[in-house]
Amino acid sequence: MNNNNFQTINHSELQDFKKSCKDRGINPGDFNLQEHDVTQTPTGNGLFHPNGKLTISKNGKSKTYETGNDTHWPADFDKDLRSGFFN
């Protein structure tokens, strides 16, 4: 697994990603994770939420997920694993 210094992906999301892989007998290191299109969205109270996209690749197949506040890319990735998308 390509381990970048992610801006929109938190530790618990990465743990969920790794758990999904391990639950299906897949090495998380077989995937390439590339964060991109990161932006800072104002919340209205002077703070900013980072948002972006995460492209996950394996075996010549890739899928892009939305990242940041209120996204659920780990669950979407898990669904794709269960469907065999990355096989």
Secondary structure, DSSP 4 states (H G I P E B T S, - for coil): ------SS--HHHHHHHHHHHHHTT--GGGSEEEEEEEEEEE-SSS-EEEEEEEEEEETTEEEEEEEETT--HHHHHHHHHHHTTT-
